[in-house]
Amino acid sequence: MTKNVRVRFAPSPTGSLHIGGARTALFNLLFARHNGGTFILRIEDTDTERSKEESVAQIIRSMKWLGLDWDEGPDKGGDYGPYFQSQRLELYRKEAERLLEEGKAYYCYCTPEELASRREAMLKAGKAPRYEGICRDLSEEERKKYEAEGRKPVIRLKVPQEGKTIVEDIIRGTVVFENSVLDDFIIMKSNGMPTYNFACVVDDHAMGITHVIRAEEHLSNTPKQIQVYKALGYDIPEFAHVPMILAPDRSKLSKRHGATSVEEFRDQGYLPQAIINYLTLLGWSPPDGEEILSVEKAIKEFTLERVNKTAAIYDVKKLTWLNSHYLRELDLDYITSEAIPFLVKKGIISEEESRQRYEYIKKAVEISRDRAKTLDELADSIAFFLRDVNEYEEKGVRKHFAKENAAELLLKGAEALEELERFDKQQAEIAFRSLADAMGVKAAELIHPTRLAITGRTVGPGLFDIIELLGREETARRMRKAARWIKESKRALPQE
């Protein structure tokens, strides 16, 4: 166990929390909990044009819904706040001033147009575009001339032009970057806002971060950040860059591959437990290779050394399989309360009805959840318990209602149920099988049209479980209604 571990998840609030971000947050949380450390949430909102308050709210909402509970950060506070970069600007300015005084950084007055023109010239000459240090050694006179022209300077870091910057990464091993490919990058913009690579380092140091666990796409930022650490005289934390998440075709994951944000999955009826289980296994595997994994077990076994170097492949089928497992196995009251908002949203019941009929809904969920893959599917599958059946599956109509004796079987079946002294699923089944024998037909010839009559569908939970829950009167009423529909149907019902 590593001592005094402090890790952070530091999203930019420019959109929703997506699957990749949630996985990064989860790995940070698992590592912190495994080592008895601290997990911090920091909002990197210095991009004033793209940062949105609604995105902050969405990120926090998604993390809470997933159960990714931070120890320090927004809503919690802590000794190292504030936890929004936009509230820490004075700290960045102070450290940038110190670098200027120590001769480790300088003001750059090049205009965007001048930089674009030089970039174009370098590309034409077949060179990799980089800032050539034009303003690195300006005289006081040159500086004053630019100031008089009203140019607003940025601050650039003086990066060594020779040698190498070495990143020791827990997952990727030793990664070497030639300093010749690093230019004197900007640390403070002309509007007084810090750049990502500067603010991130200042904050990680100020917040005592010991391990930086983040997505592989940030690996190219790491040599620049190491240069900032060195210039400021800070201790360098340990780095761990987790593999990318790719689509099944190994392309970059995007909207065209389906849902990618946590809230989209939530709205489609996925459970947070399934998403967390799935993300845990996305690029990491437990020693015993188990697929169904509790958070407690993941915390106990999580180490960065077991994180894969290769990209993880996003597989929504596996997530859906895990979701169906949790739908079956989690507490019945919990699944019922999670399914109710989907029933309300679909207009199947009202909020008021959901409270009044809670126990009934719970029984419907209990006998139906084994077949559903999502809460959305579950809501659809129990709709017939809560509202009348007004249409019947076409293939079922052709197969079961088209038979000559279908209406007669339904009417006699309804009578048999009404005559029962004790009404439950066992007695209903005995009555149906006795009736089938008496009429000289197979039980299936009565069971299939009955299912279609009372549910509108050809598949679902056990028929006699449905009959017991719907009740004697409602079942018989629906069977008679279907018999009438068969008789009155004007369209020819061809035999299958």
Disulfide bonds with the S-S distance in Angstrom:
none
